[in-house]
Amino acid sequence: MSSVDSLDSLLTQLRALADQAQGMKAPAPSAGGGGDFAHTLKGMVNSVNDLQAKSNVLQSQFSSGDKAVSLSQVMVASQKAGLSFQAMLQVRNKLVSAYQDIMNIQA
C-alpha cells in the first residue's frame, strides 16, 4: 500500500510541475534587448547545470544505500535534468539556425 501512496504522490507532483510549466510566461522584451537575452541564456544554462548536479548527488546517495533517498526521487531528478538539457539543446539549435540564416542573407 505504501508504494501506491508513493506513486500517487509522485503523480501529484508531476501534475503540479506540468501546471506550473504551462503557467510560465516569457519575459517581456525591454528597450535594452541584448543584456536581457544574455542574462536569460546564462540563467538557463545555470539552471540546467544545477538540475544535473542535483540528479548526480541523488544518484550517488541512492547507490551508496542512503535510506532517505528513494528510487522515485532519483528518477524524477534524472528526468528533470534530461528534459531541461534537451530543451536547452533545442534552443541552441534554433540559435545556430537563426545565425546561419542571417549569414546566408548577408552573403
C-alpha distances in whole Angstrom, upper triangle without the diagonal:
4,6,5,6,9,10,11,12,14,15,17,19,20,21,23,25,26,27,29,30,32,33,35,39,41,44,47,50,52,56,56,54,54,52,49,48,49,47,44,44,44,41,39,40,39,35,35,36,34,30,31,32,29,27,29,28,25,25,27,25,22,24,26,23,22,19,19,19,16,17,16,18,21,20,21,24,25,25,27,29,30,30,32,35,35,36,38,40,40,42,44,45,46,48,50,51,52,54,56,57,58,60,61,63,65,66
4,5,5,6,9,10,11,12,14,15,17,18,20,21,23,24,26,27,29,30,32,33,37,39,42,45,48,50,54,53,51,51,49,47,46,46,44,41,41,41,38,36,37,36,33,32,33,30,27,28,29,25,24,26,25,21,22,24,22,19,22,23,20,19,15,15,15,12,14,13,15,18,18,18,21,23,23,24,27,28,28,30,32,33,34,36,38,39,40,42,43,44,46,48,49,50,52,54,55,57,58,59,61,63,64
4,5,5,6,8,10,10,12,14,15,16,18,20,21,22,24,25,27,29,30,32,35,38,40,43,46,49,52,52,49,49,48,45,44,44,42,39,39,39,36,34,35,34,31,30,31,29,25,26,27,24,22,24,23,19,20,22,20,17,20,21,19,18,15,15,14,11,11,10,13,15,15,15,18,20,20,21,24,25,25,27,29,30,31,33,35,36,37,39,40,42,44,45,46,48,50,51,52,54,55,56,58,60,61
4,5,5,6,9,10,10,12,14,15,16,18,20,21,22,24,26,27,29,30,34,37,39,42,45,48,52,51,49,49,48,45,44,44,42,39,39,40,37,35,35,35,31,30,32,30,27,28,29,25,24,26,26,22,22,25,23,20,23,25,22,21,18,18,17,14,14,12,15,17,16,16,20,21,20,22,25,25,25,28,30,30,31,34,35,35,37,40,40,41,43,45,46,47,49,51,51,53,55,56,57,60,61
4,5,5,6,9,10,10,12,14,15,16,18,20,21,22,24,26,27,29,33,35,37,41,44,46,50,50,48,48,46,43,42,43,41,38,38,38,35,33,34,33,30,30,31,29,25,27,28,24,23,26,25,21,22,25,23,20,23,25,22,21,18,17,16,13,14,12,14,17,17,16,19,21,21,21,25,26,25,27,30,30,31,33,35,35,37,39,40,41,43,45,46,47,49,51,51,53,55,56,57,60,61
4,5,5,6,9,10,11,12,14,15,17,18,20,21,23,24,26,27,31,33,36,39,42,44,48,47,45,45,44,41,40,40,38,35,35,35,32,30,31,30,27,26,27,25,22,23,24,21,19,22,21,17,19,21,19,17,20,21,19,18,15,14,13,10,11,8,10,13,13,13,15,17,17,18,21,22,22,24,27,27,28,30,32,33,34,36,38,39,40,42,43,44,46,48,49,51,52,54,55,57,58
4,5,5,6,9,10,10,12,14,15,16,18,20,21,22,24,26,30,32,34,38,40,43,47,46,44,44,43,40,39,39,37,34,34,35,32,29,30,30,26,25,27,25,22,23,24,21,19,22,22,18,19,22,21,18,21,23,21,20,17,17,15,11,11,8,11,13,12,12,15,16,16,17,20,21,20,23,25,25,26,29,30,31,32,34,35,36,38,40,41,42,44,46,47,48,50,51,53,55,56
4,5,5,6,9,10,11,12,14,15,17,18,20,21,23,25,28,31,34,37,40,42,46,46,44,44,43,40,39,39,37,34,35,35,32,30,31,31,27,27,29,26,23,25,26,23,21,25,24,21,22,25,23,21,24,26,24,23,20,19,17,14,14,11,13,16,15,14,17,19,18,18,22,22,22,24,26,27,27,30,31,31,33,36,36,37,39,41,42,43,45,47,47,49,51,52,53,55,57
4,5,5,6,9,10,11,12,14,15,16,18,20,21,23,27,29,31,35,38,40,44,44,42,42,40,37,37,37,35,32,33,33,29,28,29,28,25,24,26,24,21,23,24,20,19,23,22,19,20,23,21,19,23,25,22,21,18,16,15,13,13,10,11,15,14,12,15,17,17,17,20,21,21,22,25,26,26,28,30,31,32,34,35,36,38,40,41,42,44,46,46,48,50,51,52,54,56
4,5,5,6,9,10,11,12,14,15,16,18,20,21,25,27,30,33,36,38,42,42,39,39,38,35,34,35,33,30,30,30,27,25,26,26,22,21,23,21,18,20,21,18,16,20,20,16,18,21,19,17,20,23,21,19,18,16,14,11,11,8,9,12,11,9,12,14,13,13,17,18,17,19,22,22,22,25,27,27,28,31,32,33,35,37,37,39,41,42,43,45,47,48,49,51,53
4,5,5,6,9,10,10,12,14,15,17,18,20,24,26,29,32,35,38,42,42,39,39,38,35,34,35,33,30,30,31,28,26,27,27,23,23,25,23,20,21,23,20,19,22,23,19,20,24,23,21,24,26,25,23,21,20,17,15,14,11,12,15,13,11,14,16,14,14,18,18,17,19,22,22,22,25,27,27,28,31,32,32,34,36,37,38,40,42,42,44,46,47,48,50,52
4,5,5,6,9,10,11,12,14,15,17,19,22,25,28,31,34,36,40,40,38,39,37,34,33,34,32,29,30,31,27,25,27,27,23,23,25,23,20,23,24,21,20,24,24,21,22,26,24,22,26,28,26,24,22,20,19,16,17,13,13,17,15,12,15,18,16,15,19,20,19,20,23,24,23,26,28,28,29,32,33,33,35,37,38,38,41,43,43,44,47,48,49,51,53
4,5,5,6,9,10,10,12,14,15,17,20,23,25,29,31,34,38,38,35,36,34,31,30,31,29,26,27,27,24,22,24,23,19,20,22,19,16,19,21,17,17,20,20,18,20,23,21,20,23,26,24,22,21,18,16,15,15,11,11,14,13,10,12,15,13,12,16,17,16,17,20,21,20,23,25,25,26,29,30,30,32,35,35,36,38,40,41,42,44,46,47,49,50
4,5,5,6,9,10,10,12,14,16,19,21,24,27,30,33,37,36,34,34,33,30,29,30,28,25,25,26,23,21,22,22,19,18,21,19,16,18,20,17,16,20,21,18,19,23,22,21,24,26,25,24,23,20,18,16,15,12,12,14,12,9,11,13,11,10,14,15,13,15,18,18,18,20,22,22,23,26,27,28,30,32,32,33,36,37,38,39,42,43,44,46,48
4,5,5,6,8,10,11,12,14,18,21,24,27,30,32,36,36,34,35,34,30,29,31,29,26,26,28,24,22,24,24,21,21,24,22,19,21,23,21,20,24,24,22,23,27,26,24,27,30,29,27,26,23,21,19,19,15,15,18,16,12,15,17,14,13,17,18,16,17,20,20,19,22,24,24,24,28,28,28,30,33,33,34,36,38,38,40,42,43,44,46,48
4,5,5,6,9,10,11,13,16,19,21,25,28,30,34,34,32,33,32,28,28,29,27,24,25,26,22,21,23,23,19,20,22,20,18,21,23,20,20,23,24,21,23,27,26,25,28,30,29,27,26,23,21,20,20,16,15,18,17,13,15,18,15,14,17,19,16,17,20,21,19,22,24,24,24,27,29,28,30,33,33,34,36,38,38,40,42,43,44,46,48
4,5,5,6,9,10,11,14,17,19,23,25,28,32,32,30,30,29,25,25,26,24,21,21,22,19,17,20,19,16,16,19,17,14,17,19,17,17,21,21,19,21,24,24,23,26,28,28,26,25,22,20,19,19,15,14,16,15,11,12,15,12,10,14,15,13,13,17,17,16,18,21,20,21,24,25,25,27,29,30,30,33,35,35,36,39,40,41,43,45
4,5,5,6,9,10,14,16,19,22,25,28,31,32,29,30,29,26,25,26,25,21,22,23,20,18,21,21,17,17,21,20,17,19,22,20,19,23,24,22,23,27,27,26,28,31,30,29,28,26,23,22,21,17,17,18,16,13,15,16,13,12,15,16,13,13,17,16,15,18,20,19,20,23,24,24,26,28,29,29,32,33,33,35,37,38,39,41,43
4,5,5,6,9,12,15,18,21,24,27,31,31,29,30,29,26,25,27,25,22,23,25,22,20,23,23,19,20,23,22,19,22,24,22,22,26,27,25,26,30,29,28,31,34,33,31,30,27,25,24,24,20,19,21,20,16,18,20,17,15,18,19,16,16,20,20,17,20,23,22,22,25,26,25,27,30,30,30,33,35,35,36,39,40,40,42,45
4,5,5,7,10,13,15,18,22,24,28,28,26,27,26,23,22,24,22,19,20,21,18,17,20,20,16,17,20,19,17,20,22,20,20,24,25,23,25,28,28,28,31,33,32,30,29,26,24,24,24,20,19,21,20,16,16,19,16,14,17,18,15,15,18,19,16,18,21,21,20,24,25,24,26,29,29,29,31,34,34,35,37,39,39,41,43
4,5,5,9,11,14,17,20,23,26,27,24,25,24,21,20,22,20,17,18,19,16,14,17,18,15,15,19,18,16,19,21,20,20,23,24,23,25,28,28,28,30,33,33,31,30,28,25,24,24,20,19,21,19,15,16,17,15,12,15,16,12,12,15,15,13,15,18,17,17,20,21,21,22,25,26,25,28,30,30,31,34,35,35,38,40
4,6,8,11,14,17,20,23,26,27,25,26,26,22,21,23,22,19,20,22,19,17,20,21,18,19,22,22,19,22,25,23,23,27,28,27,28,32,32,31,34,36,36,34,34,31,28,27,27,23,22,24,22,18,19,21,18,15,18,19,15,15,18,18,15,17,20,18,18,22,23,21,23,26,26,26,29,31,30,31,34,35,35,38,40
4,6,10,12,15,18,21,25,26,24,25,25,21,21,23,21,18,20,22,19,17,21,21,18,20,23,22,20,24,26,24,25,28,29,28,30,33,33,32,35,37,37,35,35,32,29,29,28,25,24,25,24,20,21,23,20,17,20,21,18,17,20,20,17,19,22,21,20,23,25,23,24,28,28,27,30,32,32,32,35,37,36,38,41
4,7,9,12,15,18,22,22,20,22,21,17,17,19,17,14,16,18,15,14,18,18,15,17,20,19,18,21,24,22,23,27,28,27,29,32,32,32,34,37,37,35,35,31,29,29,29,25,24,25,24,20,20,22,19,16,18,19,16,15,18,18,15,16,19,18,17,20,22,20,21,25,25,24,27,29,29,29,32,34,34,36,38
4,6,9,12,15,18,19,17,19,19,15,15,18,16,13,15,18,15,15,18,19,17,19,22,21,21,24,26,25,26,29,30,30,32,35,35,35,38,40,40,38,38,35,33,32,32,29,27,28,27,24,23,25,22,19,21,22,18,17,20,19,16,17,20,18,16,20,21,19,20,24,24,22,25,28,27,27,30,32,31,33,36
4,6,9,12,16,16,14,16,15,12,11,14,13,10,13,15,14,13,16,18,16,18,21,21,21,23,25,25,26,29,30,30,32,35,35,36,38,40,41,39,39,36,34,34,33,30,29,29,28,25,24,25,23,20,21,22,18,16,18,18,15,15,18,16,14,17,19,16,17,20,21,19,21,24,24,24,27,29,28,30,33
4,6,9,13,13,11,13,13,9,10,13,12,9,12,15,13,13,17,18,16,19,21,21,22,24,26,26,28,30,31,32,34,36,36,37,40,41,42,40,41,37,35,36,35,33,30,31,30,27,26,27,25,22,23,24,21,18,20,21,17,17,20,19,16,18,21,18,18,22,22,20,22,25,25,24,27,29,29,30,33
4,6,10,12,10,13,13,10,11,14,13,12,15,17,16,16,20,21,20,22,25,25,25,28,30,30,31,34,35,35,37,40,40,41,43,45,46,44,44,41,39,39,39,36,34,35,34,31,30,31,29,26,26,27,24,22,24,24,20,20,23,21,18,21,23,20,19,23,23,21,22,26,25,24,27,29,28,29,32
4,7,8,7,10,11,8,9,12,12,11,14,16,16,17,20,21,21,23,25,26,27,29,31,31,33,35,36,37,39,41,42,43,45,46,48,46,46,43,41,41,41,38,36,37,36,33,31,32,31,27,27,28,26,23,24,24,21,20,22,21,17,19,21,19,17,21,21,18,20,23,22,21,24,26,25,26,29
4,5,6,9,9,8,10,13,12,12,15,17,17,18,21,22,22,25,27,27,28,31,32,33,34,37,38,39,40,42,43,44,47,48,49,47,48,45,43,44,43,41,38,39,38,35,34,35,33,30,30,31,28,25,27,27,24,22,25,24,20,22,24,21,20,23,24,21,22,25,24,23,26,28,26,27,30
4,6,9,10,10,12,14,15,15,18,19,20,21,24,25,25,28,29,30,31,34,35,36,38,39,41,42,44,45,46,48,50,51,53,50,51,48,46,47,47,44,42,42,42,39,37,38,36,33,33,34,32,28,29,30,27,25,27,26,23,24,26,23,21,24,25,21,22,25,24,22,25,27,26,26,29
4,6,7,7,10,11,12,13,15,17,18,19,21,22,24,26,27,28,30,32,33,34,36,37,39,40,42,43,44,46,48,49,51,49,50,47,45,46,46,43,41,41,40,38,36,36,35,32,31,32,31,27,28,29,26,23,26,25,21,22,24,22,19,22,24,20,20,24,24,21,24,26,25,25,28
4,6,6,7,9,10,11,13,15,16,17,19,20,21,23,25,26,27,29,31,32,33,35,37,38,39,41,42,44,45,47,49,47,48,45,43,44,43,41,39,38,38,35,33,34,33,29,29,29,27,24,25,25,22,20,22,21,18,18,21,18,16,19,20,17,17,21,20,18,21,24,22,22,26
4,6,5,6,9,10,11,12,14,16,17,18,20,22,23,24,26,27,29,30,32,33,35,36,38,39,41,42,44,45,47,45,47,44,42,43,42,40,38,37,37,34,32,32,32,29,27,28,27,23,23,24,21,19,21,20,16,17,19,17,14,17,19,16,15,19,19,17,19,22,21,21,24
4,5,5,6,9,10,11,12,14,15,16,18,20,21,22,24,26,27,28,30,31,33,34,36,37,39,40,42,43,45,43,45,42,40,41,41,39,36,36,36,33,31,31,31,27,26,27,26,22,23,24,21,19,21,21,17,18,21,19,16,19,21,19,18,22,22,20,22,25,25,24,28
4,6,5,6,8,10,10,12,14,15,16,18,20,21,22,24,25,27,28,30,31,33,34,36,37,39,40,42,43,41,43,40,38,39,38,36,34,33,33,30,28,29,28,25,24,25,24,20,21,22,19,17,20,19,16,17,20,18,16,19,21,18,18,22,23,21,23,26,26,26,29
4,5,5,6,8,10,10,12,14,15,17,18,20,21,23,24,26,27,29,30,32,33,35,36,37,39,41,42,41,42,39,37,38,37,35,33,32,32,29,27,27,26,23,22,23,21,18,18,19,16,14,16,16,12,13,16,14,12,15,17,15,15,19,19,18,20,23,23,23,26
4,5,5,6,8,10,11,12,14,15,16,18,20,21,22,24,26,27,28,30,32,33,35,36,37,39,41,39,41,38,36,37,36,35,32,31,31,29,26,27,26,23,21,23,21,18,18,19,17,14,16,17,13,13,16,15,12,15,18,16,15,19,20,19,21,24,24,24,26
4,6,5,6,9,10,10,12,14,15,16,18,20,21,22,24,26,27,28,30,31,33,34,36,37,39,37,39,36,34,35,35,33,30,30,30,27,25,25,25,22,20,22,21,17,18,20,17,14,17,18,15,15,19,18,15,18,21,19,19,23,24,22,24,27,27,27,30
4,5,5,6,9,10,10,12,14,15,16,18,20,21,22,24,26,27,29,30,31,33,35,36,38,36,37,34,32,33,32,30,28,28,27,25,22,23,22,19,18,19,18,14,15,17,14,12,15,15,12,13,16,15,14,17,19,18,18,22,23,22,24,27,27,27,30
4,5,5,6,9,10,11,12,14,15,17,18,20,21,23,24,26,27,29,30,32,33,35,37,35,37,34,31,32,31,30,27,27,26,24,22,22,21,18,17,18,16,13,13,14,12,9,12,13,9,10,13,13,11,14,16,16,16,19,20,20,22,24,25,26,28
4,5,5,6,9,10,11,12,14,15,16,18,20,21,22,24,26,27,29,30,32,33,35,33,35,33,30,31,31,29,27,26,26,24,21,21,21,18,16,18,17,14,13,16,14,11,14,15,12,12,16,16,14,16,19,19,18,22,23,23,24,27,28,28,30
4,5,5,6,9,10,10,12,14,15,16,18,20,21,22,24,26,27,28,30,31,33,31,33,30,28,29,29,27,24,24,24,21,19,20,20,16,15,17,16,12,13,16,13,11,14,16,13,14,18,18,16,19,21,21,21,24,26,25,27,30,30,31,33
4,5,5,6,9,10,11,12,14,15,17,18,20,21,23,24,26,27,29,30,32,30,32,29,27,27,27,25,22,22,21,19,17,17,17,13,12,14,13,9,10,12,10,7,11,12,10,11,15,15,14,17,19,19,20,23,24,24,26,28,29,30,32
4,5,5,6,9,10,11,12,14,15,17,18,20,21,23,24,26,27,29,31,29,31,29,26,27,26,25,22,21,21,19,17,16,17,14,11,13,13,9,9,12,10,7,10,13,11,11,14,15,14,16,19,19,19,22,24,24,25,28,29,30,32
4,5,5,6,9,10,10,12,14,15,16,18,20,21,22,24,26,27,29,27,29,26,24,26,25,24,21,20,21,19,16,16,17,14,12,14,14,11,11,14,13,11,14,16,14,15,18,19,18,20,23,23,23,26,28,28,29,32,33,33,35
4,5,5,6,9,10,11,12,14,15,17,18,20,21,22,24,26,27,25,27,24,22,23,23,21,18,18,18,16,13,14,14,11,9,12,12,8,10,13,12,10,13,15,14,15,18,19,19,21,23,24,24,27,28,29,30,33,34,35,37
4,5,5,6,9,10,11,12,14,15,16,18,20,21,22,24,26,25,26,24,21,22,21,20,17,16,16,14,11,11,12,9,6,9,9,6,6,10,9,8,11,13,13,13,16,18,18,19,22,23,23,25,27,28,29,31,33,34,35
4,5,5,6,9,10,11,12,14,15,17,18,20,21,23,25,23,25,23,21,22,21,21,18,16,17,16,12,12,14,11,8,11,12,9,9,12,13,11,13,16,15,15,18,20,20,21,24,25,25,27,29,30,31,33,35,35,37
4,5,5,6,9,10,11,12,14,15,16,18,20,21,23,21,23,20,18,20,20,19,16,15,16,14,11,12,13,11,8,12,13,10,11,15,15,13,16,19,18,18,21,23,23,24,27,28,28,30,32,33,34,36,38,38,40
4,5,5,6,9,10,11,12,14,15,16,18,20,21,20,21,19,16,17,17,16,13,12,12,11,7,8,10,7,5,9,10,8,9,12,13,12,15,17,17,18,21,22,23,24,26,27,28,30,32,33,34,36,38,39,41
4,5,5,6,9,10,10,12,14,15,16,18,20,19,21,19,16,17,16,16,13,11,12,12,8,7,10,8,5,8,10,9,9,12,13,13,14,17,18,18,20,22,23,24,26,28,28,30,32,33,34,36,38,39,40
4,5,5,6,9,10,11,12,14,15,17,19,17,20,18,15,17,17,17,14,12,14,13,10,10,13,11,9,12,14,12,12,16,17,16,17,21,21,21,23,25,25,26,29,30,31,33,35,36,36,39,40,41,42
4,5,5,6,9,10,11,12,14,15,17,15,17,15,12,14,14,14,11,9,12,11,7,9,12,10,8,12,14,13,13,17,18,17,19,22,22,23,25,27,27,29,31,32,33,35,37,38,39,41,43,44,45
4,5,5,6,9,10,10,12,14,16,14,16,15,11,12,12,12,9,7,8,9,5,5,9,8,7,10,12,12,12,15,17,17,18,21,22,22,24,27,27,28,30,32,33,34,36,38,39,41,42,43,45
4,5,5,6,9,10,11,12,14,14,16,15,12,14,13,14,12,9,11,12,9,8,12,12,10,12,15,15,14,17,19,19,20,23,24,23,26,28,28,29,32,33,34,35,38,39,39,41,43,44,45
4,5,5,6,9,10,11,13,11,14,13,10,13,13,14,11,9,12,13,10,10,14,14,12,15,18,17,17,20,22,21,23,26,26,26,29,31,31,32,35,36,36,38,41,42,42,44,46,47,48
4,5,5,6,9,10,11,9,11,10,7,9,9,10,8,6,9,10,8,9,12,13,12,14,17,17,17,20,22,22,23,26,27,28,30,32,32,33,36,37,38,40,42,43,44,46,48,49,50
4,5,5,6,9,10,10,12,12,9,10,9,11,9,6,9,11,9,8,12,13,12,14,17,17,17,20,22,22,23,26,27,27,29,32,32,33,35,37,38,39,41,43,43,45,47,48,49
4,5,5,6,9,9,12,12,10,12,11,14,12,9,12,15,12,12,16,17,15,17,20,20,20,23,25,25,25,28,30,30,31,34,34,35,37,39,40,41,43,45,45,47,49,50,51
4,6,5,7,5,9,9,7,10,10,13,11,9,13,14,13,13,17,17,17,19,22,22,22,25,27,27,28,31,32,32,34,36,37,38,40,42,42,44,46,47,48,50,52,53,54
4,5,5,5,7,8,6,7,7,10,9,7,11,13,12,12,16,17,17,18,21,22,22,24,26,27,28,30,32,32,34,36,37,38,40,42,43,44,46,48,48,50,52,54,54
4,5,7,10,12,9,10,10,13,13,10,12,15,14,14,17,19,18,19,22,23,23,25,28,28,28,31,33,33,34,37,38,38,41,43,43,44,47,48,49,50,53,54,54
4,6,9,11,10,12,12,16,15,13,16,18,17,17,20,22,21,22,25,26,26,28,30,30,31,34,35,35,37,40,40,41,43,45,46,47,49,51,51,53,55,56,57
4,6,9,8,10,11,14,14,12,15,18,17,18,21,22,22,23,26,27,27,30,32,32,33,36,37,37,39,42,42,43,45,47,48,49,51,53,53,55,57,58,59
4,5,6,8,11,13,12,12,15,17,16,17,20,21,21,23,25,26,27,29,31,31,33,35,36,37,39,41,42,43,45,46,47,49,51,52,53,55,57,58,59
4,5,7,10,12,12,12,15,17,17,18,21,22,22,24,26,27,28,30,32,33,34,36,38,38,40,42,43,44,46,48,49,51,52,54,55,57,58,60,61
4,7,10,12,10,11,14,15,15,17,19,20,20,23,25,25,26,29,30,31,33,35,36,37,39,40,41,43,45,46,47,49,51,52,53,55,57,58,59
4,7,8,7,7,11,12,11,13,16,16,17,19,21,22,23,25,27,27,29,31,32,33,35,37,38,39,41,43,44,45,47,49,50,52,53,55,56
4,5,5,7,9,10,11,13,14,16,17,19,20,21,23,25,26,27,29,31,32,33,35,37,38,39,41,43,44,45,47,48,50,51,53,55,56
4,5,5,6,9,10,10,12,14,15,16,18,20,21,22,24,26,27,29,30,31,33,35,36,37,39,41,42,43,45,47,48,49,51,53,54
4,5,5,6,8,10,10,12,14,15,16,18,20,21,22,24,25,27,28,30,31,33,35,36,37,39,40,42,43,45,46,48,49,51,52
4,6,5,6,8,10,11,12,14,15,16,18,20,21,22,24,26,27,29,30,32,33,35,36,38,39,41,42,44,45,47,48,50,51
4,6,5,6,9,10,11,12,14,15,16,18,20,21,22,24,26,27,28,30,32,33,35,36,37,39,41,42,43,45,47,48,49
4,5,5,6,9,10,10,12,14,15,16,18,20,21,22,24,26,27,29,30,31,33,35,36,37,39,41,42,43,45,47,48
4,5,5,6,9,10,10,12,14,15,16,18,20,21,23,24,26,27,29,30,31,33,35,36,37,39,41,42,44,45,47
4,5,5,6,9,10,11,12,14,15,16,18,20,21,23,24,26,27,29,30,32,33,35,36,38,39,41,42,44,45
4,5,5,6,9,10,11,12,14,15,16,18,20,21,22,25,26,27,29,30,32,33,35,36,37,39,41,42,43
4,5,5,6,8,10,10,12,14,15,16,18,20,21,23,24,26,27,29,30,31,33,35,36,37,39,41,42
4,5,5,6,8,10,11,12,14,15,17,18,20,21,23,24,26,27,29,30,32,33,35,36,38,39,41
4,6,5,6,9,10,11,12,14,15,16,18,20,21,23,24,26,27,29,30,32,33,35,36,38,39
4,6,5,6,9,10,10,12,14,15,16,19,20,21,22,24,26,27,29,30,31,33,35,36,37
4,5,5,6,9,10,11,12,14,15,17,18,20,21,23,24,26,27,29,30,32,33,35,36
4,5,5,6,9,10,11,12,14,15,17,18,20,21,23,24,26,27,29,30,32,33,35
4,5,5,6,9,10,10,12,14,15,16,18,20,21,22,24,26,27,29,30,32,33
4,5,5,6,9,10,10,12,14,15,16,18,20,21,22,24,26,27,29,30,32
4,5,5,6,9,10,11,13,14,15,17,18,20,21,23,24,26,27,29,31
4,5,5,6,9,10,11,12,14,15,17,18,20,21,23,24,26,27,29
4,5,5,6,9,10,11,12,14,15,16,18,20,21,23,24,26,27
4,5,5,6,9,10,10,12,14,15,16,18,20,21,23,25,26
4,5,5,6,9,10,11,12,14,15,17,18,20,21,23,24
4,5,5,6,9,10,10,12,14,15,16,18,20,21,23
4,5,5,6,9,10,11,12,14,15,16,18,20,21
4,5,5,6,9,10,10,12,14,15,17,19,20
4,5,5,6,9,10,11,12,14,15,17,18
4,5,5,6,9,10,10,12,14,15,17
4,5,5,6,9,10,11,12,14,15
4,5,5,6,9,10,11,13,14
4,5,5,6,9,10,11,12
4,5,5,6,9,10,11
4,5,5,6,9,10
4,5,5,6,9
4,5,5,6
4,5,5
4,6
4
